Amino acid sequence: MSTFRDNLLAGKTAFVAGASSGINLQIATRLAQAGAAVTILSRSPDKIEAAAAGIREKGRQMHRHRAGCARP
């Protein structure tokens, strides 16, 4: 059971950084379940592809990009 009504975020876009694992992956998953088109960002290409594939398997719209936010 979800706290949110179905398709609460339909037509919305969400970006979640550090979303290849842990709590941020769960946040991205919940946003997708609520109907948002989600883009996840992470430094690890292998982990982010696996995370995106897991969400896509549930029939949700998911994009992924490799990105880092640290200073050089």
PDB file of N, CA, C, O and CB in Angstrom:
ATOM      1  N   MET A   1       0.847  -1.186   0.000  1.00  0.00           N
ATOM      2  CA  MET A   1       0.000   0.000   0.000  1.00  0.00           C
ATOM      3  C   MET A   1       0.889   1.244   0.000  1.00  0.00           C
ATOM      4  O   MET A   1       1.883   1.311   0.722  1.00  0.00           O
ATOM      5  CB  MET A   1      -0.962   0.001   1.228  1.00  0.00           C
ATOM      6  N   SER A   2       0.520   2.205  -0.805  1.00  0.00           N
ATOM      7  CA  SER A   2       1.282   3.438  -0.909  1.00  0.00           C
ATOM      8  C   SER A   2       0.617   4.558  -0.124  1.00  0.00           C
ATOM      9  O   SER A   2      -0.602   4.585   0.045  1.00  0.00           O
ATOM     10  CB  SER A   2       1.444   3.842  -2.367  1.00  0.00           C
ATOM     11  N   THR A   3       1.431   5.461   0.341  1.00  0.00           N
ATOM     12  CA  THR A   3       0.930   6.641   1.029  1.00  0.00           C
ATOM     13  C   THR A   3       0.300   7.612   0.039  1.00  0.00           C
ATOM     14  O   THR A   3      -0.565   8.406   0.407  1.00  0.00           O
ATOM     15  CB  THR A   3       2.056   7.328   1.805  1.00  0.00           C
ATOM     16  N   PHE A   4       0.731   7.549  -1.209  1.00  0.00           N
ATOM     17  CA  PHE A   4       0.300   8.486  -2.237  1.00  0.00           C
ATOM     18  C   PHE A   4      -0.780   7.890  -3.125  1.00  0.00           C
ATOM     19  O   PHE A   4      -0.817   6.678  -3.340  1.00  0.00           O
ATOM     20  CB  PHE A   4       1.480   8.916  -3.081  1.00  0.00           C
ATOM     21  N   ARG A   5      -1.651   8.735  -3.636  1.00  0.00           N
ATOM     22  CA  ARG A   5      -2.676   8.250  -4.566  1.00  0.00           C
ATOM     23  C   ARG A   5      -2.012   7.863  -5.887  1.00  0.00           C
ATOM     24  O   ARG A   5      -0.931   8.355  -6.212  1.00  0.00           O
ATOM     25  CB  ARG A   5      -3.781   9.331  -4.799  1.00  0.00           C
ATOM     26  N   ASP A   6      -2.658   6.990  -6.638  1.00  0.00           N
ATOM     27  CA  ASP A   6      -2.120   6.531  -7.910  1.00  0.00           C
ATOM     28  C   ASP A   6      -1.873   7.707  -8.847  1.00  0.00           C
ATOM     29  O   ASP A   6      -2.674   8.637  -8.931  1.00  0.00           O
ATOM     30  CB  ASP A   6      -3.071   5.524  -8.561  1.00  0.00           C
ATOM     31  N   ASN A   7      -0.744   7.642  -9.547  1.00  0.00           N
ATOM     32  CA  ASN A   7      -0.363   8.640 -10.552  1.00  0.00           C
ATOM     33  C   ASN A   7      -0.300  10.062 -10.019  1.00  0.00           C
ATOM     34  O   ASN A   7      -0.527  11.017 -10.763  1.00  0.00           O
ATOM     35  CB  ASN A   7      -1.323   8.593 -11.690  1.00  0.00           C
ATOM     36  N   LEU A   8       0.006  10.209  -8.742  1.00  0.00           N
ATOM     37  CA  LEU A   8       0.136  11.530  -8.130  1.00  0.00           C
ATOM     38  C   LEU A   8       1.146  12.401  -8.884  1.00  0.00           C
ATOM     39  O   LEU A   8       0.958  13.611  -9.013  1.00  0.00           O
ATOM     40  CB  LEU A   8       0.555  11.392  -6.664  1.00  0.00           C
ATOM     41  N   LEU A   9       2.210  11.781  -9.376  1.00  0.00           N
ATOM     42  CA  LEU A   9       3.271  12.540 -10.050  1.00  0.00           C
ATOM     43  C   LEU A   9       3.275  12.352 -11.567  1.00  0.00           C
ATOM     44  O   LEU A   9       4.283  12.622 -12.222  1.00  0.00           O
ATOM     45  CB  LEU A   9       4.618  12.136  -9.493  1.00  0.00           C
ATOM     46  N   ALA A  10       2.164  11.894 -12.125  1.00  0.00           N
ATOM     47  CA  ALA A  10       2.067  11.715 -13.577  1.00  0.00           C
ATOM     48  C   ALA A  10       2.330  13.042 -14.274  1.00  0.00           C
ATOM     49  O   ALA A  10       1.794  14.078 -13.880  1.00  0.00           O
ATOM     50  CB  ALA A  10       0.675  11.157 -13.977  1.00  0.00           C
ATOM     51  N   GLY A  11       3.154  13.003 -15.305  1.00  0.00           N
ATOM     52  CA  GLY A  11       3.484  14.216 -16.046  1.00  0.00           C
ATOM     53  C   GLY A  11       4.605  15.033 -15.415  1.00  0.00           C
ATOM     54  O   GLY A  11       4.975  16.085 -15.936  1.00  0.00           O
ATOM     55  N   LYS A  12       5.145  14.559 -14.303  1.00  0.00           N
ATOM     56  CA  LYS A  12       6.236  15.257 -13.620  1.00  0.00           C
ATOM     57  C   LYS A  12       7.541  14.524 -13.883  1.00  0.00           C
ATOM     58  O   LYS A  12       7.545  13.339 -14.216  1.00  0.00           O
ATOM     59  CB  LYS A  12       5.966  15.363 -12.093  1.00  0.00           C
ATOM     60  N   THR A  13       8.647  15.240 -13.730  1.00  0.00           N
ATOM     61  CA  THR A  13       9.977  14.663 -13.895  1.00  0.00           C
ATOM     62  C   THR A  13      10.751  14.834 -12.602  1.00  0.00           C
ATOM     63  O   THR A  13      10.689  15.887 -11.968  1.00  0.00           O
ATOM     64  CB  THR A  13      10.733  15.318 -15.080  1.00  0.00           C
ATOM     65  N   ALA A  14      11.480  13.797 -12.213  1.00  0.00           N
ATOM     66  CA  ALA A  14      12.297  13.848 -11.004  1.00  0.00           C
ATOM     67  C   ALA A  14      13.728  13.449 -11.344  1.00  0.00           C
ATOM     68  O   ALA A  14      13.951  12.548 -12.152  1.00  0.00           O
ATOM     69  CB  ALA A  14      11.717  12.923  -9.900  1.00  0.00           C
ATOM     70  N   PHE A  15      14.694  14.120 -10.727  1.00  0.00           N
ATOM     71  CA  PHE A  15      16.107  13.782 -10.840  1.00  0.00           C
ATOM     72  C   PHE A  15      16.585  13.372  -9.458  1.00  0.00           C
ATOM     73  O   PHE A  15      16.357  14.085  -8.481  1.00  0.00           O
ATOM     74  CB  PHE A  15      16.950  14.980 -11.408  1.00  0.00           C
ATOM     75  N   VAL A  16      17.248  12.223  -9.374  1.00  0.00           N
ATOM     76  CA  VAL A  16      17.753  11.740  -8.083  1.00  0.00           C
ATOM     77  C   VAL A  16      19.231  11.406  -8.251  1.00  0.00           C
ATOM     78  O   VAL A  16      19.592  10.512  -9.017  1.00  0.00           O
ATOM     79  CB  VAL A  16      16.943  10.486  -7.576  1.00  0.00           C
ATOM     80  N   ALA A  17      20.083  12.133  -7.527  1.00  0.00           N
ATOM     81  CA  ALA A  17      21.529  11.894  -7.584  1.00  0.00           C
ATOM     82  C   ALA A  17      21.917  10.809  -6.589  1.00  0.00           C
ATOM     83  O   ALA A  17      21.283  10.656  -5.546  1.00  0.00           O
ATOM     84  CB  ALA A  17      22.315  13.195  -7.294  1.00  0.00           C
ATOM     85  N   GLY A  18      22.955  10.062  -6.917  1.00  0.00           N
ATOM     86  CA  GLY A  18      23.429   9.002  -6.035  1.00  0.00           C
ATOM     87  C   GLY A  18      22.437   7.867  -5.921  1.00  0.00           C
ATOM     88  O   GLY A  18      22.300   7.254  -4.862  1.00  0.00           O
ATOM     89  N   ALA A  19      21.744   7.586  -7.012  1.00  0.00           N
ATOM     90  CA  ALA A  19      20.604   6.664  -6.955  1.00  0.00           C
ATOM     91  C   ALA A  19      20.906   5.257  -7.444  1.00  0.00           C
ATOM     92  O   ALA A  19      19.985   4.525  -7.807  1.00  0.00           O
ATOM     93  CB  ALA A  19      19.484   7.216  -7.754  1.00  0.00           C
ATOM     94  N   SER A  20      22.178   4.861  -7.464  1.00  0.00           N
ATOM     95  CA  SER A  20      22.482   3.505  -7.901  1.00  0.00           C
ATOM     96  C   SER A  20      22.274   2.478  -6.792  1.00  0.00           C
ATOM     97  O   SER A  20      22.275   1.276  -7.056  1.00  0.00           O
ATOM     98  CB  SER A  20      23.905   3.434  -8.404  1.00  0.00           C
ATOM     99  N   SER A  21      22.097   2.936  -5.561  1.00  0.00           N
ATOM    100  CA  SER A  21      21.867   2.012  -4.441  1.00  0.00           C
ATOM    101  C   SER A  21      21.348   2.789  -3.234  1.00  0.00           C
ATOM    102  O   SER A  21      21.287   4.018  -3.234  1.00  0.00           O
ATOM    103  CB  SER A  21      23.175   1.244  -4.075  1.00  0.00           C
ATOM    104  N   GLY A  22      20.982   2.038  -2.221  1.00  0.00           N
ATOM    105  CA  GLY A  22      20.610   2.635  -0.946  1.00  0.00           C
ATOM    106  C   GLY A  22      19.320   3.422  -0.962  1.00  0.00           C
ATOM    107  O   GLY A  22      18.422   3.163  -1.763  1.00  0.00           O
ATOM    108  N   ILE A  23      19.243   4.386  -0.065  1.00  0.00           N
ATOM    109  CA  ILE A  23      18.003   5.146   0.123  1.00  0.00           C
ATOM    110  C   ILE A  23      17.636   5.952  -1.115  1.00  0.00           C
ATOM    111  O   ILE A  23      16.453   6.111  -1.413  1.00  0.00           O
ATOM    112  CB  ILE A  23      18.134   6.077   1.320  1.00  0.00           C
ATOM    113  N   ASN A  24      18.623   6.464  -1.840  1.00  0.00           N
ATOM    114  CA  ASN A  24      18.299   7.252  -3.031  1.00  0.00           C
ATOM    115  C   ASN A  24      17.706   6.389  -4.142  1.00  0.00           C
ATOM    116  O   ASN A  24      16.873   6.862  -4.915  1.00  0.00           O
ATOM    117  CB  ASN A  24      19.544   7.966  -3.541  1.00  0.00           C
ATOM    118  N   LEU A  25      18.128   5.130  -4.230  1.00  0.00           N
ATOM    119  CA  LEU A  25      17.503   4.216  -5.184  1.00  0.00           C
ATOM    120  C   LEU A  25      16.057   3.961  -4.780  1.00  0.00           C
ATOM    121  O   LEU A  25      15.177   3.903  -5.638  1.00  0.00           O
ATOM    122  CB  LEU A  25      18.287   2.883  -5.266  1.00  0.00           C
ATOM    123  N   GLN A  26      15.806   3.811  -3.502  1.00  0.00           N
ATOM    124  CA  GLN A  26      14.432   3.609  -3.031  1.00  0.00           C
ATOM    125  C   GLN A  26      13.570   4.842  -3.289  1.00  0.00           C
ATOM    126  O   GLN A  26      12.396   4.716  -3.639  1.00  0.00           O
ATOM    127  CB  GLN A  26      14.426   3.271  -1.537  1.00  0.00           C
ATOM    128  N   ILE A  27      14.143   6.025  -3.119  1.00  0.00           N
ATOM    129  CA  ILE A  27      13.414   7.261  -3.419  1.00  0.00           C
ATOM    130  C   ILE A  27      13.057   7.305  -4.902  1.00  0.00           C
ATOM    131  O   ILE A  27      11.921   7.615  -5.260  1.00  0.00           O
ATOM    132  CB  ILE A  27      14.254   8.507  -3.026  1.00  0.00           C
ATOM    133  N   ALA A  28      14.023   6.994  -5.763  1.00  0.00           N
ATOM    134  CA  ALA A  28      13.768   6.992  -7.208  1.00  0.00           C
ATOM    135  C   ALA A  28      12.686   5.981  -7.567  1.00  0.00           C
ATOM    136  O   ALA A  28      11.823   6.258  -8.399  1.00  0.00           O
ATOM    137  CB  ALA A  28      15.059   6.678  -7.983  1.00  0.00           C
ATOM    138  N   THR A  29      12.734   4.818  -6.940  1.00  0.00           N
ATOM    139  CA  THR A  29      11.736   3.788  -7.197  1.00  0.00           C
ATOM    140  C   THR A  29      10.351   4.252  -6.793  1.00  0.00           C
ATOM    141  O   THR A  29       9.390   4.053  -7.536  1.00  0.00           O
ATOM    142  CB  THR A  29      12.091   2.509  -6.460  1.00  0.00           C
ATOM    143  N   ARG A  30      10.235   4.869  -5.626  1.00  0.00           N
ATOM    144  CA  ARG A  30       8.929   5.354  -5.149  1.00  0.00           C
ATOM    145  C   ARG A  30       8.397   6.484  -6.027  1.00  0.00           C
ATOM    146  O   ARG A  30       7.198   6.548  -6.299  1.00  0.00           O
ATOM    147  CB  ARG A  30       9.036   5.834  -3.693  1.00  0.00           C
ATOM    148  N   LEU A  31       9.282   7.372  -6.471  1.00  0.00           N
ATOM    149  CA  LEU A  31       8.847   8.438  -7.375  1.00  0.00           C
ATOM    150  C   LEU A  31       8.309   7.847  -8.676  1.00  0.00           C
ATOM    151  O   LEU A  31       7.288   8.303  -9.192  1.00  0.00           O
ATOM    152  CB  LEU A  31      10.013   9.410  -7.669  1.00  0.00           C
ATOM    153  N   ALA A  32       8.991   6.835  -9.206  1.00  0.00           N
ATOM    154  CA  ALA A  32       8.533   6.173 -10.429  1.00  0.00           C
ATOM    155  C   ALA A  32       7.193   5.487 -10.196  1.00  0.00           C
ATOM    156  O   ALA A  32       6.312   5.538 -11.054  1.00  0.00           O
ATOM    157  CB  ALA A  32       9.575   5.151 -10.915  1.00  0.00           C
ATOM    158  N   GLN A  33       7.035   4.848  -9.044  1.00  0.00           N
ATOM    159  CA  GLN A  33       5.766   4.188  -8.731  1.00  0.00           C
ATOM    160  C   GLN A  33       4.617   5.188  -8.636  1.00  0.00           C
ATOM    161  O   GLN A  33       3.464   4.850  -8.905  1.00  0.00           O
ATOM    162  CB  GLN A  33       5.884   3.411  -7.424  1.00  0.00           C
ATOM    163  N   ALA A  34       4.946   6.426  -8.250  1.00  0.00           N
ATOM    164  CA  ALA A  34       3.927   7.472  -8.151  1.00  0.00           C
ATOM    165  C   ALA A  34       3.643   8.120  -9.504  1.00  0.00           C
ATOM    166  O   ALA A  34       2.826   9.035  -9.598  1.00  0.00           O
ATOM    167  CB  ALA A  34       4.363   8.536  -7.152  1.00  0.00           C
ATOM    168  N   GLY A  35       4.328   7.636 -10.569  1.00  0.00           N
ATOM    169  CA  GLY A  35       4.025   8.106 -11.912  1.00  0.00           C
ATOM    170  C   GLY A  35       5.009   9.072 -12.526  1.00  0.00           C
ATOM    171  O   GLY A  35       4.834   9.466 -13.679  1.00  0.00           O
ATOM    172  N   ALA A  36       6.049   9.472 -11.792  1.00  0.00           N
ATOM    173  CA  ALA A  36       7.023  10.426 -12.326  1.00  0.00           C
ATOM    174  C   ALA A  36       7.946   9.745 -13.335  1.00  0.00           C
ATOM    175  O   ALA A  36       8.238   8.555 -13.223  1.00  0.00           O
ATOM    176  CB  ALA A  36       7.850  11.051 -11.186  1.00  0.00           C
ATOM    177  N   ALA A  37       8.394  10.513 -14.313  1.00  0.00           N
ATOM    178  CA  ALA A  37       9.475  10.081 -15.196  1.00  0.00           C
ATOM    179  C   ALA A  37      10.756  10.398 -14.434  1.00  0.00           C
ATOM    180  O   ALA A  37      11.024  11.562 -14.136  1.00  0.00           O
ATOM    181  CB  ALA A  37       9.425  10.805 -16.632  1.00  0.00           C
ATOM    182  N   VAL A  38      11.543   9.389 -14.118  1.00  0.00           N
ATOM    183  CA  VAL A  38      12.686   9.570 -13.225  1.00  0.00           C
ATOM    184  C   VAL A  38      13.995   9.431 -13.981  1.00  0.00           C
ATOM    185  O   VAL A  38      14.161   8.532 -14.806  1.00  0.00           O
ATOM    186  CB  VAL A  38      12.635   8.563 -12.079  1.00  0.00           C
ATOM    187  N   THR A  39      14.925  10.334 -13.687  1.00  0.00           N
ATOM    188  CA  THR A  39      16.295  10.236 -14.167  1.00  0.00           C
ATOM    189  C   THR A  39      17.175  10.045 -12.952  1.00  0.00           C
ATOM    190  O   THR A  39      17.146  10.852 -12.023  1.00  0.00           O
ATOM    191  CB  THR A  39      16.721  11.500 -14.995  1.00  0.00           C
ATOM    192  N   ILE A  40      17.966   8.968 -12.956  1.00  0.00           N
ATOM    193  CA  ILE A  40      18.873   8.730 -11.847  1.00  0.00           C
ATOM    194  C   ILE A  40      20.294   9.038 -12.287  1.00  0.00           C
ATOM    195  O   ILE A  40      20.672   8.793 -13.432  1.00  0.00           O
ATOM    196  CB  ILE A  40      18.757   7.278 -11.338  1.00  0.00           C
ATOM    197  N   LEU A  41      21.068   9.575 -11.367  1.00  0.00           N
ATOM    198  CA  LEU A  41      22.451   9.968 -11.621  1.00  0.00           C
ATOM    199  C   LEU A  41      23.362   9.224 -10.663  1.00  0.00           C
ATOM    200  O   LEU A  41      23.022   9.036  -9.495  1.00  0.00           O
ATOM    201  CB  LEU A  41      22.635  11.500 -11.477  1.00  0.00           C
ATOM    202  N   SER A  42      24.529   8.798 -11.157  1.00  0.00           N
ATOM    203  CA  SER A  42      25.495   8.109 -10.319  1.00  0.00           C
ATOM    204  C   SER A  42      26.842   8.117 -11.015  1.00  0.00           C
ATOM    205  O   SER A  42      26.915   8.296 -12.231  1.00  0.00           O
ATOM    206  CB  SER A  42      25.039   6.664 -10.012  1.00  0.00           C
ATOM    207  N   ARG A  43      27.923   7.922 -10.244  1.00  0.00           N
ATOM    208  CA  ARG A  43      29.265   7.841 -10.819  1.00  0.00           C
ATOM    209  C   ARG A  43      29.564   6.467 -11.393  1.00  0.00           C
ATOM    210  O   ARG A  43      30.417   6.344 -12.272  1.00  0.00           O
ATOM    211  CB  ARG A  43      30.298   8.189  -9.775  1.00  0.00           C
ATOM    212  N   SER A  44      28.886   5.436 -10.920  1.00  0.00           N
ATOM    213  CA  SER A  44      29.187   4.053 -11.304  1.00  0.00           C
ATOM    214  C   SER A  44      28.292   3.589 -12.457  1.00  0.00           C
ATOM    215  O   SER A  44      27.097   3.370 -12.255  1.00  0.00           O
ATOM    216  CB  SER A  44      29.016   3.116 -10.096  1.00  0.00           C
ATOM    217  N   PRO A  45      28.854   3.437 -13.666  1.00  0.00           N
ATOM    218  CA  PRO A  45      28.020   3.054 -14.816  1.00  0.00           C
ATOM    219  C   PRO A  45      27.371   1.676 -14.679  1.00  0.00           C
ATOM    220  O   PRO A  45      26.224   1.498 -15.087  1.00  0.00           O
ATOM    221  CB  PRO A  45      28.850   3.080 -16.069  1.00  0.00           C
ATOM    222  N   ASP A  46      28.077   0.711 -14.119  1.00  0.00           N
ATOM    223  CA  ASP A  46      27.500  -0.630 -13.978  1.00  0.00           C
ATOM    224  C   ASP A  46      26.350  -0.645 -12.986  1.00  0.00           C
ATOM    225  O   ASP A  46      25.298  -1.225 -13.253  1.00  0.00           O
ATOM    226  CB  ASP A  46      28.570  -1.623 -13.540  1.00  0.00           C
ATOM    227  N   LYS A  47      26.553  -0.008 -11.843  1.00  0.00           N
ATOM    228  CA  LYS A  47      25.517  -0.003 -10.810  1.00  0.00           C
ATOM    229  C   LYS A  47      24.291   0.780 -11.253  1.00  0.00           C
ATOM    230  O   LYS A  47      23.161   0.391 -10.955  1.00  0.00           O
ATOM    231  CB  LYS A  47      26.063   0.581  -9.515  1.00  0.00           C
ATOM    232  N   ILE A  48      24.508   1.882 -11.966  1.00  0.00           N
ATOM    233  CA  ILE A  48      23.362   2.700 -12.363  1.00  0.00           C
ATOM    234  C   ILE A  48      22.535   2.002 -13.442  1.00  0.00           C
ATOM    235  O   ILE A  48      21.311   2.132 -13.468  1.00  0.00           O
ATOM    236  CB  ILE A  48      23.834   4.070 -12.866  1.00  0.00           C
ATOM    237  N   GLU A  49      23.201   1.262 -14.331  1.00  0.00           N
ATOM    238  CA  GLU A  49      22.457   0.536 -15.354  1.00  0.00           C
ATOM    239  C   GLU A  49      21.604  -0.558 -14.719  1.00  0.00           C
ATOM    240  O   GLU A  49      20.457  -0.760 -15.115  1.00  0.00           O
ATOM    241  CB  GLU A  49      23.415  -0.069 -16.392  1.00  0.00           C
ATOM    242  N   ALA A  50      22.157  -1.260 -13.741  1.00  0.00           N
ATOM    243  CA  ALA A  50      21.394  -2.299 -13.038  1.00  0.00           C
ATOM    244  C   ALA A  50      20.209  -1.695 -12.284  1.00  0.00           C
ATOM    245  O   ALA A  50      19.118  -2.265 -12.282  1.00  0.00           O
ATOM    246  CB  ALA A  50      22.304  -3.066 -12.061  1.00  0.00           C
ATOM    247  N   ALA A  51      20.422  -0.543 -11.645  1.00  0.00           N
ATOM    248  CA  ALA A  51      19.342   0.114 -10.904  1.00  0.00           C
ATOM    249  C   ALA A  51      18.230   0.555 -11.852  1.00  0.00           C
ATOM    250  O   ALA A  51      17.051   0.353 -11.560  1.00  0.00           O
ATOM    251  CB  ALA A  51      19.882   1.327 -10.120  1.00  0.00           C
ATOM    252  N   ALA A  52      18.595   1.151 -12.977  1.00  0.00           N
ATOM    253  CA  ALA A  52      17.598   1.613 -13.945  1.00  0.00           C
ATOM    254  C   ALA A  52      16.833   0.436 -14.531  1.00  0.00           C
ATOM    255  O   ALA A  52      15.618   0.512 -14.714  1.00  0.00           O
ATOM    256  CB  ALA A  52      18.266   2.421 -15.067  1.00  0.00           C
ATOM    257  N   ALA A  53      17.539  -0.652 -14.827  1.00  0.00           N
ATOM    258  CA  ALA A  53      16.882  -1.834 -15.394  1.00  0.00           C
ATOM    259  C   ALA A  53      15.866  -2.415 -14.415  1.00  0.00           C
ATOM    260  O   ALA A  53      14.791  -2.858 -14.818  1.00  0.00           O
ATOM    261  CB  ALA A  53      17.922  -2.901 -15.768  1.00  0.00           C
ATOM    262  N   GLY A  54      16.214  -2.411 -13.126  1.00  0.00           N
ATOM    263  CA  GLY A  54      15.293  -2.924 -12.114  1.00  0.00           C
ATOM    264  C   GLY A  54      13.999  -2.137 -12.056  1.00  0.00           C
ATOM    265  O   GLY A  54      12.929  -2.714 -11.864  1.00  0.00           O
ATOM    266  N   ILE A  55      14.083  -0.843 -12.217  1.00  0.00           N
ATOM    267  CA  ILE A  55      12.885  -0.001 -12.189  1.00  0.00           C
ATOM    268  C   ILE A  55      12.109  -0.143 -13.492  1.00  0.00           C
ATOM    269  O   ILE A  55      10.878  -0.178 -13.479  1.00  0.00           O
ATOM    270  CB  ILE A  55      13.261   1.477 -11.948  1.00  0.00           C
ATOM    271  N   ARG A  56      12.818  -0.225 -14.622  1.00  0.00           N
ATOM    272  CA  ARG A  56      12.154  -0.403 -15.917  1.00  0.00           C
ATOM    273  C   ARG A  56      11.385  -1.719 -15.981  1.00  0.00           C
ATOM    274  O   ARG A  56      10.330  -1.789 -16.611  1.00  0.00           O
ATOM    275  CB  ARG A  56      13.179  -0.347 -17.047  1.00  0.00           C
ATOM    276  N   GLU A  57      11.906  -2.762 -15.333  1.00  0.00           N
ATOM    277  CA  GLU A  57      11.233  -4.063 -15.331  1.00  0.00           C
ATOM    278  C   GLU A  57       9.829  -3.972 -14.739  1.00  0.00           C
ATOM    279  O   GLU A  57       8.962  -4.789 -15.048  1.00  0.00           O
ATOM    280  CB  GLU A  57      12.059  -5.082 -14.549  1.00  0.00           C
ATOM    281  N   LYS A  58       9.617  -2.985 -13.898  1.00  0.00           N
ATOM    282  CA  LYS A  58       8.306  -2.794 -13.278  1.00  0.00           C
ATOM    283  C   LYS A  58       7.390  -1.946 -14.157  1.00  0.00           C
ATOM    284  O   LYS A  58       6.293  -1.567 -13.746  1.00  0.00           O
ATOM    285  CB  LYS A  58       8.461  -2.141 -11.904  1.00  0.00           C
ATOM    286  N   GLY A  59       7.861  -1.650 -15.386  1.00  0.00           N
ATOM    287  CA  GLY A  59       7.035  -0.898 -16.331  1.00  0.00           C
ATOM    288  C   GLY A  59       7.052   0.598 -16.110  1.00  0.00           C
ATOM    289  O   GLY A  59       6.132   1.299 -16.531  1.00  0.00           O
ATOM    290  N   ARG A  60       8.080   1.091 -15.458  1.00  0.00           N
ATOM    291  CA  ARG A  60       8.182   2.529 -15.171  1.00  0.00           C
ATOM    292  C   ARG A  60       9.158   3.201 -16.111  1.00  0.00           C
ATOM    293  O   ARG A  60      10.114   2.581 -16.577  1.00  0.00           O
ATOM    294  CB  ARG A  60       8.611   2.763 -13.723  1.00  0.00           C
ATOM    295  N   GLN A  61       8.915   4.467 -16.387  1.00  0.00           N
ATOM    296  CA  GLN A  61       9.805   5.245 -17.249  1.00  0.00           C
ATOM    297  C   GLN A  61      11.039   5.640 -16.449  1.00  0.00           C
ATOM    298  O   GLN A  61      10.931   6.251 -15.385  1.00  0.00           O
ATOM    299  CB  GLN A  61       9.082   6.509 -17.817  1.00  0.00           C
ATOM    300  N   MET A  62      12.206   5.289 -16.965  1.00  0.00           N
ATOM    301  CA  MET A  62      13.443   5.510 -16.224  1.00  0.00           C
ATOM    302  C   MET A  62      14.559   5.860 -17.186  1.00  0.00           C
ATOM    303  O   MET A  62      14.716   5.222 -18.227  1.00  0.00           O
ATOM    304  CB  MET A  62      13.817   4.270 -15.392  1.00  0.00           C
ATOM    305  N   HIS A  63      15.331   6.871 -16.838  1.00  0.00           N
ATOM    306  CA  HIS A  63      16.523   7.255 -17.588  1.00  0.00           C
ATOM    307  C   HIS A  63      17.678   7.232 -16.603  1.00  0.00           C
ATOM    308  O   HIS A  63      17.482   7.391 -15.398  1.00  0.00           O
ATOM    309  CB  HIS A  63      16.365   8.673 -18.272  1.00  0.00           C
ATOM    310  N   ARG A  64      18.882   7.033 -17.120  1.00  0.00           N
ATOM    311  CA  ARG A  64      20.043   7.047 -16.232  1.00  0.00           C
ATOM    312  C   ARG A  64      21.200   7.770 -16.920  1.00  0.00           C
ATOM    313  O   ARG A  64      21.365   7.704 -18.138  1.00  0.00           O
ATOM    314  CB  ARG A  64      20.456   5.600 -15.834  1.00  0.00           C
ATOM    315  N   HIS A  65      21.989   8.456 -16.106  1.00  0.00           N
ATOM    316  CA  HIS A  65      23.143   9.179 -16.601  1.00  0.00           C
ATOM    317  C   HIS A  65      24.282   9.034 -15.608  1.00  0.00           C
ATOM    318  O   HIS A  65      24.075   9.063 -14.395  1.00  0.00           O
ATOM    319  CB  HIS A  65      22.806  10.664 -16.842  1.00  0.00           C
ATOM    320  N   ARG A  66      25.478   8.877 -16.135  1.00  0.00           N
ATOM    321  CA  ARG A  66      26.650   8.845 -15.280  1.00  0.00           C
ATOM    322  C   ARG A  66      27.058  10.284 -15.004  1.00  0.00           C
ATOM    323  O   ARG A  66      27.239  11.073 -15.931  1.00  0.00           O
ATOM    324  CB  ARG A  66      27.817   8.035 -15.935  1.00  0.00           C
ATOM    325  N   ALA A  67      27.203  10.622 -13.731  1.00  0.00           N
ATOM    326  CA  ALA A  67      27.568  11.986 -13.356  1.00  0.00           C
ATOM    327  C   ALA A  67      28.188  11.976 -11.978  1.00  0.00           C
ATOM    328  O   ALA A  67      27.844  11.147 -11.136  1.00  0.00           O
ATOM    329  CB  ALA A  67      26.342  12.923 -13.393  1.00  0.00           C
ATOM    330  N   GLY A  68      29.102  12.899 -11.751  1.00  0.00           N
ATOM    331  CA  GLY A  68      29.712  13.073 -10.443  1.00  0.00           C
ATOM    332  C   GLY A  68      29.567  14.519 -10.013  1.00  0.00           C
ATOM    333  O   GLY A  68      29.618  15.424 -10.846  1.00  0.00           O
ATOM    334  N   CYS A  69      29.392  14.739  -8.755  1.00  0.00           N
ATOM    335  CA  CYS A  69      29.186  16.097  -8.236  1.00  0.00           C
ATOM    336  C   CYS A  69      30.381  16.590  -7.418  1.00  0.00           C
ATOM    337  O   CYS A  69      30.356  17.710  -6.906  1.00  0.00           O
ATOM    338  CB  CYS A  69      27.925  16.141  -7.379  1.00  0.00           C
ATOM    339  N   ALA A  70      31.411  15.780  -7.291  1.00  0.00           N
ATOM    340  CA  ALA A  70      32.579  16.155  -6.486  1.00  0.00           C
ATOM    341  C   ALA A  70      33.421  17.184  -7.224  1.00  0.00           C
ATOM    342  O   ALA A  70      33.428  17.248  -8.453  1.00  0.00           O
ATOM    343  CB  ALA A  70      33.431  14.914  -6.148  1.00  0.00           C
ATOM    344  N   ARG A  71      34.112  17.966  -6.459  1.00  0.00           N
ATOM    345  CA  ARG A  71      35.050  18.925  -7.052  1.00  0.00           C
ATOM    346  C   ARG A  71      36.296  18.193  -7.507  1.00  0.00           C
ATOM    347  O   ARG A  71      36.707  17.222  -6.871  1.00  0.00           O
ATOM    348  CB  ARG A  71      35.415  20.047  -6.047  1.00  0.00           C
ATOM    349  N   PRO A  72      36.916  18.646  -8.613  1.00  0.00           N
ATOM    350  CA  PRO A  72      38.140  17.978  -9.100  1.00  0.00           C
ATOM    351  C   PRO A  72      39.305  18.175  -8.157  1.00  0.00           C
ATOM    352  O   PRO A  72      40.401  17.680  -8.418  1.00  0.00           O
ATOM    353  CB  PRO A  72      38.516  18.495 -10.482  1.00  0.00           C
TER     354      PRO A  72
END
